[in-house]
């Protein structure tokens, strides 16, 4: 781990977490667990969660008051990288998306009653949650444009709409729903975030969306959900009406650190697999695959790119800790598209080095190739982040966009 950002906490935690993953979780990675229904492996992972608690490694992302270790975002980012070296790491330690984002959001902005009913069981790992924002009928890269509404009727909200990619909805106890509560307000002040228990009448999972042929369930699902006259108390509102966009941005700042460090962890594991293959694969004439210059180029490029991405992300995390997410918006955009591309490039190179073996489900590579291609799309498409970053940079040179001029 990059010593520049290491602390006493990370020096203690990272070797312990790594040892646990190698001993308890890596052996669970096989074709059945990676291509079947997640519910099949969830039972044994839940048993491993008990071991995590006994080792005092539970709730690493939480404050000490919440029973955690009080890690900074930069410290937890380093933990997240290690957990990401296996598809089951974050879930086993109860810091998986979307729950980790919901925990942060509810912990910071929700009422005490909401915390008692939803946050505490979530922290304990007794329930799961989902985040319901993206809609199939509206461009996902524009979070102020949505059709789901929440209309006040007496002391209730009546919610109607259609969402998809409500990840982990299958089996979740509740959803945090983005819905328009103030249609006459300015675009960024129209939506609110409201908690909806999934057993509420009118909440329906229409399907778990298949991702490149993989239609999983449980936490690994991506659901299409409809809300039909769903009624919940006004008290289920998080923060205040019209704050939905602000809350989403607040959630996405640290969330992108989580994502980016997870991608770096994936890249690091794929890099390790690639190097092992290159060093041991005999080409048939006593020449090892790693002696081929193009393979050496891939290894060198991957090492440099992973190291660069890690430094960029940890720098951004450290700056968020010091100055807040809004102060480093450009850096957040930068690391999102940069880290996603690096990860996907390393996965692709690792597959190429393994040849036909690389596309089989005997290895982790094909799993990540399927499931991580979306990294360049979700949480804002790469193109959106690049454009936003460029506009901000050019504004410093005096260039005004048509939107601002108009």
C-alpha positions as CSV (number, residue, x, y, z in Angstrom):
1,X,0.0,0.0,0.0
2,X,1.2,3.5,-0.8
3,X,3.2,4.5,2.3
4,X,2.5,8.2,1.6
5,X,-1.0,7.7,2.9
6,X,-0.5,4.9,5.4
7,X,-1.4,5.4,9.0
8,X,-1.1,3.4,12.2
9,X,-4.6,2.2,11.6
10,X,-4.0,1.0,8.0
11,X,-0.7,-0.6,8.9
12,X,-2.6,-2.7,11.5
13,X,-5.8,-3.4,9.6
14,X,-4.6,-4.2,6.0
15,X,-2.5,-7.2,6.8
16,X,-5.3,-8.7,9.0
17,X,-7.9,-8.1,6.3
18,X,-5.7,-9.6,3.6
19,X,-4.9,-12.7,5.7
20,X,-8.6,-13.2,6.3
21,X,-9.6,-12.8,2.7
22,X,-6.8,-15.2,1.5
23,X,-7.8,-17.8,4.0
24,X,-11.6,-17.6,4.2
25,X,-12.9,-15.9,1.0
26,X,-10.5,-16.6,-1.9
27,X,-11.3,-20.3,-1.7
28,X,-15.0,-19.6,-2.3
29,X,-14.2,-18.1,-5.8
30,X,-15.3,-20.7,-8.3
31,X,-17.5,-21.0,-11.4
32,X,-20.6,-21.9,-9.3
33,X,-20.3,-19.0,-7.0
34,X,-19.4,-16.5,-9.7
35,X,-22.0,-17.5,-12.3
36,X,-24.9,-18.8,-10.3
37,X,-27.3,-17.0,-8.0
38,X,-25.7,-14.9,-5.3
39,X,-28.1,-16.4,-2.7
40,X,-26.2,-19.7,-3.0
41,X,-23.0,-18.2,-1.7
42,X,-24.6,-15.6,0.6
43,X,-25.3,-18.3,3.2
44,X,-21.7,-19.1,3.7
45,X,-20.6,-15.5,3.4
46,X,-23.0,-14.6,6.2
47,X,-21.2,-17.2,8.3
48,X,-17.9,-15.5,7.4
49,X,-19.5,-12.3,8.6
50,X,-19.6,-13.8,12.0
51,X,-15.9,-14.4,11.9
52,X,-15.3,-10.8,10.8
53,X,-17.2,-9.6,13.9
54,X,-15.1,-11.9,16.2
55,X,-11.9,-10.5,14.7
56,X,-13.1,-6.9,15.5
57,X,-13.1,-6.0,11.8
58,X,-16.8,-5.3,11.4
59,X,-18.1,-1.9,10.4
60,X,-14.7,-0.5,9.4
61,X,-16.4,2.5,7.7
62,X,-18.3,3.6,10.7
63,X,-17.4,6.1,13.4
64,X,-16.3,4.8,16.8
65,X,-19.7,5.9,18.2
66,X,-21.4,3.6,15.7
67,X,-19.1,0.7,16.7
68,X,-16.6,1.2,13.9
69,X,-12.9,2.1,13.7
70,X,-13.4,5.8,13.0
71,X,-11.4,5.6,9.7
72,X,-11.0,8.7,7.5
73,X,-12.2,8.4,4.0
74,X,-8.6,8.1,2.9
75,X,-7.9,5.3,5.3
76,X,-11.1,3.4,4.4
77,X,-10.2,3.8,0.7
78,X,-7.1,1.8,1.3
79,X,-9.2,-0.8,3.1
80,X,-11.6,-0.8,0.2
81,X,-8.9,-1.6,-2.3
82,X,-7.9,-4.8,-0.3
83,X,-11.5,-5.9,0.0
84,X,-12.0,-5.5,-3.7
85,X,-9.5,-8.1,-4.6
86,X,-12.4,-10.6,-4.3
87,X,-16.0,-10.1,-5.5
88,X,-17.1,-11.1,-2.0
89,X,-14.9,-8.9,0.1
90,X,-17.1,-5.8,0.7
91,X,-20.2,-7.9,1.3
92,X,-18.5,-10.0,3.9
93,X,-17.4,-6.9,5.8
94,X,-20.8,-5.2,5.4
95,X,-19.4,-2.2,3.6
96,X,-20.9,-3.0,0.1
97,X,-22.7,-0.7,-2.2
98,X,-25.4,0.5,-2.1
99,X,-25.6,-0.1,1.7
100,X,-22.5,1.8,2.6
101,X,-23.8,4.9,0.8
102,X,-27.2,4.6,2.4
103,X,-25.6,4.2,5.8
104,X,-23.6,7.4,5.3
105,X,-26.6,9.3,4.0
106,X,-29.0,8.2,6.7
107,X,-26.4,8.6,9.5
108,X,-25.8,12.2,8.5
109,X,-29.2,13.5,7.4
110,X,-32.0,11.4,8.7
111,X,-34.1,11.8,11.8
112,X,-33.4,9.8,14.9
113,X,-36.6,7.8,14.4
114,X,-35.3,6.7,10.9
115,X,-31.9,5.9,12.3
116,X,-33.5,3.7,15.0
117,X,-35.7,1.8,12.6
118,X,-33.4,1.5,9.5
119,X,-29.8,2.6,10.2
120,X,-29.0,0.5,13.2
121,X,-30.2,-2.8,11.8
122,X,-28.3,-2.0,8.6
123,X,-25.1,-1.3,10.5
124,X,-25.5,-4.6,12.4
125,X,-26.0,-6.5,9.1
126,X,-29.4,-7.7,10.0
127,X,-31.0,-6.1,6.9
128,X,-30.0,-4.8,3.4
129,X,-31.1,-1.7,1.5
130,X,-31.2,-0.3,-2.1
131,X,-31.0,3.1,-3.7
132,X,-33.7,3.8,-6.3
133,X,-32.8,6.7,-8.6
134,X,-32.2,5.8,-12.3
135,X,-35.2,5.5,-14.6
136,X,-35.4,3.7,-17.9
137,X,-37.4,6.5,-19.5
138,X,-34.9,9.3,-18.7
139,X,-31.2,9.8,-19.3
140,X,-29.4,8.5,-16.3
141,X,-26.6,11.0,-16.7
142,X,-29.0,13.8,-15.9
143,X,-30.1,13.2,-12.3
144,X,-32.5,16.2,-12.2
145,X,-34.6,14.7,-14.9
146,X,-37.0,12.0,-13.6
147,X,-40.6,11.0,-13.8
148,X,-41.2,9.4,-10.4
149,X,-43.4,11.6,-8.2
150,X,-44.2,11.7,-4.5
151,X,-47.3,13.7,-3.8
152,X,-48.5,14.8,-0.4
153,X,-51.8,13.4,0.7
154,X,-52.5,14.2,4.4
155,X,-49.7,12.8,6.4
156,X,-48.4,10.6,3.6
157,X,-46.5,10.6,0.4
158,X,-48.1,8.8,-2.5
159,X,-45.3,7.6,-4.8
160,X,-45.7,6.6,-8.5
161,X,-43.0,5.8,-11.0
162,X,-40.7,3.3,-12.6
163,X,-37.0,2.8,-11.7
164,X,-34.3,0.4,-12.9
165,X,-30.8,-0.5,-11.8
166,X,-32.1,-0.4,-8.3
167,X,-29.2,-2.6,-7.4
168,X,-29.6,-5.1,-4.5
169,X,-33.4,-4.5,-4.3
170,X,-34.0,-8.3,-4.3
171,X,-34.2,-9.1,-0.6
172,X,-33.6,-5.5,0.6
173,X,-35.7,-4.3,3.6
174,X,-36.1,-0.8,2.3
175,X,-35.3,1.5,-0.6
176,X,-34.1,5.1,-0.6
177,X,-36.1,6.6,-3.4
178,X,-35.5,9.7,-5.4
179,X,-38.8,11.3,-6.4
180,X,-40.1,14.7,-7.5
181,X,-41.9,16.4,-4.6
182,X,-41.7,20.0,-5.8
183,X,-42.3,20.0,-9.6
184,X,-42.5,23.8,-9.8
185,X,-39.2,24.4,-8.2
186,X,-35.8,25.0,-9.9
187,X,-34.5,21.7,-11.5
188,X,-32.0,21.0,-8.8
189,X,-34.6,21.5,-6.1
190,X,-37.5,19.4,-7.4
191,X,-36.6,16.0,-6.0
192,X,-36.4,14.5,-2.5
193,X,-35.2,11.3,-1.0
194,X,-37.7,9.1,0.8
195,X,-37.4,5.8,2.6
196,X,-39.8,3.1,1.3
197,X,-40.0,-0.3,3.0
198,X,-40.0,-2.9,0.3
199,X,-43.0,-4.7,1.8
200,X,-45.1,-1.6,1.2
201,X,-48.2,-2.2,-1.0
202,X,-47.5,-1.0,-4.5
203,X,-43.7,-1.6,-4.4
204,X,-42.9,-4.3,-7.0
205,X,-39.8,-5.8,-8.4
206,X,-40.6,-6.4,-12.0
207,X,-37.4,-8.3,-12.8
208,X,-33.8,-8.7,-12.0
209,X,-32.0,-7.3,-15.0
210,X,-29.6,-9.7,-16.8
211,X,-26.1,-8.2,-17.1
212,X,-24.3,-9.7,-20.1
213,X,-26.1,-13.0,-19.6
214,X,-25.8,-13.0,-15.8
215,X,-29.1,-12.6,-14.0
216,X,-28.2,-12.9,-10.3
217,X,-30.3,-12.4,-7.2
218,X,-30.0,-11.2,-3.6
219,X,-27.3,-8.5,-3.2
220,X,-25.8,-9.0,-6.7
221,X,-29.1,-8.1,-8.4
222,X,-30.0,-5.1,-10.5
223,X,-33.8,-4.7,-10.3
224,X,-36.4,-2.9,-12.3
225,X,-38.9,-1.6,-9.8
226,X,-42.4,0.0,-10.1
227,X,-44.0,2.2,-7.5
228,X,-47.8,2.2,-7.9
229,X,-49.7,4.4,-5.4
230,X,-47.1,3.5,-2.7
231,X,-47.9,5.3,0.5
232,X,-45.4,6.1,3.2
233,X,-45.5,8.6,6.1
234,X,-44.1,12.1,5.5
235,X,-41.7,11.3,8.3
236,X,-39.9,8.9,6.0
237,X,-38.4,12.0,4.2
238,X,-34.6,12.3,4.5
239,X,-33.6,15.8,5.5
240,X,-36.0,18.2,3.7
241,X,-38.1,18.4,0.6
242,X,-36.1,19.5,-2.5
243,X,-32.8,18.2,-1.2
244,X,-32.7,15.1,-3.3
245,X,-30.1,16.3,-5.7
246,X,-27.9,17.7,-3.0
247,X,-28.1,14.5,-1.0
248,X,-27.3,12.5,-4.2
249,X,-24.2,14.6,-4.8
250,X,-23.2,14.3,-1.1
251,X,-23.6,10.5,-1.4
252,X,-21.6,10.3,-4.6
253,X,-18.5,12.2,-3.4
254,X,-17.3,9.6,-0.9
255,X,-19.1,7.0,-3.1
256,X,-16.8,7.6,-6.0
257,X,-13.8,7.1,-3.7
258,X,-15.3,3.7,-2.7
259,X,-15.8,2.8,-6.3
260,X,-12.4,4.0,-7.5
261,X,-10.5,2.2,-4.8
262,X,-12.6,-0.9,-5.5
263,X,-11.6,-0.7,-9.2
264,X,-8.0,-0.4,-8.2
265,X,-8.2,-3.5,-6.0
266,X,-9.8,-5.4,-8.9
267,X,-7.0,-4.2,-11.2
268,X,-4.4,-5.2,-8.7
269,X,-5.8,-8.8,-8.4
270,X,-6.0,-9.1,-12.2
271,X,-2.4,-7.8,-12.5
272,X,-1.3,-10.5,-10.1
273,X,-3.0,-13.2,-12.1
274,X,-1.5,-11.8,-15.3
275,X,2.0,-11.8,-14.0
276,X,1.7,-15.3,-12.6
277,X,0.5,-16.5,-15.9
278,X,3.3,-14.7,-17.8
279,X,6.0,-16.1,-15.5
280,X,4.8,-19.7,-15.6
281,X,3.2,-20.4,-19.0
282,X,5.6,-22.3,-21.2
283,X,5.1,-21.6,-24.9
284,X,6.2,-25.1,-25.8
285,X,9.8,-24.4,-26.6
286,X,11.1,-23.6,-23.2
287,X,10.2,-19.9,-23.7
288,X,7.9,-18.4,-21.1
289,X,5.1,-16.1,-22.1
290,X,6.5,-13.3,-20.0
291,X,9.6,-13.2,-22.3
292,X,7.4,-11.9,-25.1
293,X,8.0,-8.1,-25.4
294,X,4.3,-7.2,-25.9
295,X,3.4,-9.0,-22.6
296,X,6.2,-7.2,-20.9
297,X,4.8,-3.9,-22.2
298,X,1.3,-4.8,-20.8
299,X,2.8,-5.6,-17.5
300,X,4.9,-2.4,-17.3
301,X,2.0,-0.2,-18.5
302,X,-0.4,-1.8,-16.0
303,X,2.0,-1.4,-13.1
304,X,2.5,2.3,-13.8
305,X,-1.2,3.0,-14.5
306,X,-2.5,1.2,-11.3
307,X,0.1,3.1,-9.2
308,X,-0.9,6.4,-10.8
309,X,-4.6,5.8,-10.3
310,X,-4.1,4.8,-6.6
311,X,-2.2,8.0,-5.9
312,X,-4.8,10.1,-7.6
313,X,-7.7,8.6,-5.7
314,X,-6.0,8.7,-2.3
315,X,-5.0,12.3,-2.9
316,X,-8.6,13.1,-3.6
317,X,-9.9,11.1,-0.6
318,X,-7.4,13.0,1.6
319,X,-8.6,16.3,0.2
320,X,-12.2,15.4,0.8
321,X,-11.3,14.6,4.4
322,X,-9.6,18.0,4.7
323,X,-11.8,20.3,2.6
324,X,-15.0,18.5,1.7
325,X,-16.2,17.0,-1.5
326,X,-17.5,20.2,-3.1
327,X,-14.0,21.7,-2.9
328,X,-12.5,18.9,-5.1
329,X,-15.2,18.3,-7.6
330,X,-12.7,18.4,-10.5
331,X,-10.6,15.7,-8.8
332,X,-13.6,13.5,-8.2
333,X,-14.5,13.7,-11.9
334,X,-10.9,13.0,-12.9
335,X,-10.5,9.9,-10.8
336,X,-13.8,8.4,-11.9
337,X,-13.1,8.1,-15.6
338,X,-9.3,7.5,-15.1
339,X,-9.7,4.7,-12.7
340,X,-12.5,3.0,-14.5
341,X,-10.5,2.9,-17.8
342,X,-7.3,1.7,-16.0
343,X,-9.2,-1.2,-14.4
344,X,-10.9,-2.3,-17.7
345,X,-7.6,-2.1,-19.6
346,X,-5.9,-4.3,-17.0
347,X,-8.7,-6.8,-17.0
348,X,-8.5,-7.0,-20.8
349,X,-4.7,-7.4,-20.8
350,X,-5.0,-10.2,-18.2
351,X,-7.5,-12.0,-20.3
352,X,-5.3,-11.7,-23.4
353,X,-2.3,-13.1,-21.5
354,X,-4.4,-16.1,-20.3
355,X,-5.7,-16.8,-23.9
356,X,-8.8,-18.9,-24.1
357,X,-8.5,-19.7,-20.4
358,X,-9.0,-16.1,-19.7
359,X,-12.6,-16.0,-21.0
360,X,-13.7,-19.1,-19.1
361,X,-15.5,-18.9,-15.8
362,X,-12.6,-20.9,-14.2
363,X,-11.0,-17.6,-13.5
364,X,-12.2,-14.3,-12.0
365,X,-11.4,-12.4,-15.1
366,X,-14.5,-13.2,-17.1
367,X,-16.7,-12.3,-14.0
368,X,-15.1,-8.9,-13.7
369,X,-15.1,-8.3,-17.5
370,X,-18.9,-8.8,-17.4
371,X,-19.8,-6.9,-14.3
372,X,-17.3,-4.0,-14.3
373,X,-17.9,-2.8,-17.9
374,X,-20.6,-0.6,-16.4
375,X,-17.9,1.3,-14.4
376,X,-17.6,3.7,-17.3
377,X,-21.4,4.3,-17.3
378,X,-22.8,4.4,-13.8
379,X,-22.3,7.2,-11.4
380,X,-22.2,9.5,-14.4
381,X,-20.9,8.3,-17.8
382,X,-17.2,8.9,-18.3
383,X,-18.0,11.4,-21.1
384,X,-20.1,13.5,-18.7
385,X,-17.2,13.7,-16.2
386,X,-14.7,14.5,-18.9
387,X,-16.9,17.3,-20.2
388,X,-17.5,18.7,-16.8
389,X,-13.8,18.6,-16.0
390,X,-12.8,20.3,-19.2
391,X,-15.4,23.1,-18.8
392,X,-14.2,23.8,-15.4
393,X,-10.6,23.9,-16.6
394,X,-11.4,26.2,-19.5
395,X,-13.5,28.5,-17.3
396,X,-10.2,29.3,-15.7
397,X,-9.0,30.5,-19.0
398,X,-12.0,32.7,-19.5
399,X,-14.1,30.5,-21.7
400,X,-17.8,30.7,-21.1
401,X,-20.1,27.9,-22.3
402,X,-23.2,28.6,-24.3
403,X,-25.3,27.6,-21.3
404,X,-23.7,30.2,-19.1
405,X,-23.8,32.9,-21.8
406,X,-27.5,32.1,-22.4
